[in-house]
Amino acid sequence: MFDALADRLESAWKKLRGQDKISEANIKEALREVRRALLEADANLQVVKEFVSEVEKKALGAEVIAGVRPDQQFIKIVHDELVEVMGEANVPLAHADTAPTIVLMAGLQGTGKTTASAKLALHLRKLERSCMLVATDVYRPAAIDQLLALGQQINIPVFEMGSDADPVEIARQGVERARAEGVDTVIIDTAGRLQIDQDMMAELARIKETVQPNETLLVVDAMTGQEAATLTRTFHDQIGITGAILTKMDGDSRGGAALSVRQISGQPIKFIGVGEKVEALQPFYPDRMASRILGMGDVLTLVEKAQEEVDLADAEKMQEKILTAKFDFTDFLKQMRLLKNMGSLGGLLKMIPGMGKISGEQLEQGEAQLKRAESMINSMTMEERRDPDLLSGSPSRRRRVARGSGYTESDVGKLVSDFQRMRSMMQQMGQGNFPGMPGMGMPGMGGGGRSPQPGWRGYPGAAPAKKKKKEKKRKGFGTL
């Protein structure tokens, strides 16, 4: 998401390029583009008006900084205003002084509330907080079964009393069970409706009054745009919420919900759902989201995702292999699978500054090349994986790998030569030497550190991996 918004905002910066300074005359057209971009992103109209007004006020009052172009200064002002609109800082989940912390999940049907409950439980378990899920949705067919299945998948206990029990009583007994068993956090999944109605609100109010939750989180579908802000305000006025979880942020929604929820409802966005997998939940950081919207990437989130997957001891071993040019196809395969565990290739690339403009077609080609490479490596013997030179000097070995993987001998030869070139380059880079890039780029790049172009071959993750490698080395992670 945010691609269309980012493109529109970029056209606003162009209005100021070549100007000596920001003035009332040259800023009007840029502000018009910003307003149009936000409206097309389905942001709330009142939010858009206030946003543009604040940007204009700050831009015209900004002191000219030596060495900074007007368009760069304008981008900084827009970035800071985006952060302010979305909440300025991450608001963590409450943690009660006396266990259990009670989290009440609310929302309409179809927003992903039940899945979000399981995602939140898994997220908290990673923070070493024990959890219990409570199933009070007795109306939607198979809602209880869905939560039981999710609980089994992530190894989190689920309290349920069947579909004939009173939801308020289920919630009360669930909290009592969690308290008796010393559980740190209990997450109550409540029933939703296709639209807001008084029965649903009355039941939520009774549950809330009975269990006295520390958090009441509204689960909102990001694809509903500015309607998400109105929904949040309605729930807050009638029930009283403490925050929101935006789901489906990985979809093709235009981003208006992220820009509107906090400003209209006064309540912070605490988490965002970025995929269907149960691991796909992230704390919401306004500054990081602003950077993504402006195409600046999100290196901090990328590093955090890597921290969850990378073992420090393995990273040090891998770094040593790179420095001594002993990085082999087994290591290569391990790195590719690690990337898969971190998420989609497209999602990872968008977190890297300068890589957000890669087209969908290029990403599809990249994914296809990763699969090709994995298939060919899987057809190699362990000896060939450890020593790629065996394939370089043996046409019969290349033919066998080609037959086993379903590709041609020339495809195998290309993979091996690209890999050897990459290994040599990674060794030089790891030693602080940056070789001339044109004509000998990383496998999968056209060369010279440019953004990948259509038709790139070999290992399409190589260019991003180089970027991530630098980041991780600063953090003590070695390579990825």
Secondary structure, 3 states (H helix, E strand, C coil): CCHHHHHHHHHHHHCCCCCCCCCHHHHHHHHHHHHHHHHHCCCCHHHHHHHHHHHHHHHHHCCCCCCCCHHHHHHHHHHHHHHHHHCCCCCCCCCCCCCCEEEEEECCCCCCHHHHHHHHHHHHHHCCCCEEEEECCCCCCCHHHHHHHHHHHHCCCEECCCCCCCHHHHHHHHHHHHHHCCCCEEEEECCCCCCCCHHHHHHHHHHHHHHCCCEEEEEEEHHHCCHHHHHHHHHHHHCCCCEEEEECCCCCCCCHHHHHHHHHHCCCEEEEECCCCCCCEEECCHHHHHHHHCCCCCHHHHHHHHHHHCCHHHHHHHHHHHHCCCCCHHHHHHHHHHHHHHCCHHHHHCCCCCCCCCCHHHHHHHHHHHHHHHHHHHCCCHHHHHCCHHHHCCHHHHHHHHHHHCCCHHHHHHHHHHHHHHHHHHHHHHCCCCCCCCCCCCCCCCCCCCCCCCCCCCCCCHHHHHHHHHHHHHHCCCCC
